[in-house]
Structure formats: structure tokens, C-alpha cells
Amino acid sequence: PAPPAAWAKPPSEPEGSHEVAGSAAPSPPDELTKAEKLIDSGRAAEAIFVLLDAEPNIESDYQRCRLNYLMARAYSELTEWQQSLKWADGADDNACKDLIPKAKLISIRCLLNLGRTSEAKQVLNALVTQYPDSPEAKEAQQLF
């Protein structure tokens, strides 16, 4: 099933109200934004609960990819490298090209912390090849 075309890259809602839902419950983009703010403020564990609650209501590939990226960030903040790596892999998707370099950087950090240096170098090579001028590529190169 194809995602709604309007969600190819947010916010491009046809109604003009970007991420505001008309229902009483917050929409998935609102929940994702809330979770991101929690992670940014050092409350990663709380963010994971918000994201898990939002997951069943995710309707687009971009939202799913963003949720995966935020879960990877949250678990990384908690030094749960294996969990973070699992979620980062789910954010490496064409649906969210803007998040791919960030997800790859998380993957590299996780792999290094797990002692999987050769795999981390493979991800680094992909990151540098695909996004040579990205801040994430430059930061990842400094990890080695």
C-alpha cells in the first residue's frame, strides 16, 4: 500500500494546517515532535514511551522512518547500542532522505561501541560516498 502523497515530505498537508490534527488525540507528527523535544532535553526514556504509543497510528513512510530515527536517537542516549542500531537501520530509507545521514552516524557510533569496527567502517564508507559534504560524514570520520 502506497503512502499518501501529501506525506512524501512534511509539512505539505493539503488543508494548510501543517501538523495540527482535528481530533482530540495528538496526531503522530505531534507525538514525534514531542518525543524529539524530550530527547533534546535529556529525557530519552520518556521519549521511548511516547514513540511506542504513537507507533500504531503512524500512517506514512516518512512518519515511520522518523519514528525509527527518533527511537535510535533515544536508545543511543541511553547507551542501549543494540536497540539503537536496530532502530537506526529502519531509518535508512528513501522515505526520509533528510534523516539518512543522521541515522548512519548513529549506526556508526553504535557499531563502534559494540566493538564492530569493520562494520562501522562499511557504514562510514557508504555515508561518505552518499553524503560527502554532510556534517554527519565529517563527524563520523573523526570517530576513527
FENURJO-V148923 format. One record per pair of residues at least 24 apart in sequence whose C-alpha atoms are under 7 Angstrom apart, sorted by the first residue. I is the first residue (numbers start at 0). GAP is how many residues later the second one is. D is the distance in whole Angstrom. If there is no record, write none. Layout:
{{I | GAP | D} {I | GAP | D}}
//
This chain:
{{2 | 57 | 5} {2 | 58 | 6} {3 | 56 | 7} {6 | 53 | 6} {6 | 55 | 7} {7 | 54 | 6} {7 | 87 | 7} {8 | 53 | 7} {27 | 26 | 6} {27 | 29 | 6} {27 | 30 | 6} {31 | 35 | 7} {35 | 34 | 7} {38 | 35 | 6} {43 | 30 | 5} {43 | 33 | 6} {43 | 34 | 7} {44 | 29 | 7} {46 | 27 | 7} {47 | 26 | 7} {60 | 34 | 6} {61 | 33 | 5} {61 | 34 | 5} {64 | 25 | 6} {64 | 26 | 5} {64 | 28 | 7} {64 | 30 | 7} {64 | 31 | 6} {65 | 25 | 7} {68 | 34 | 6} {80 | 29 | 5} {80 | 32 | 7} {80 | 33 | 7} {84 | 25 | 6} {100 | 26 | 6} {100 | 30 | 7} {100 | 35 | 6} {101 | 34 | 6} {104 | 31 | 6} {104 | 35 | 6}}
//
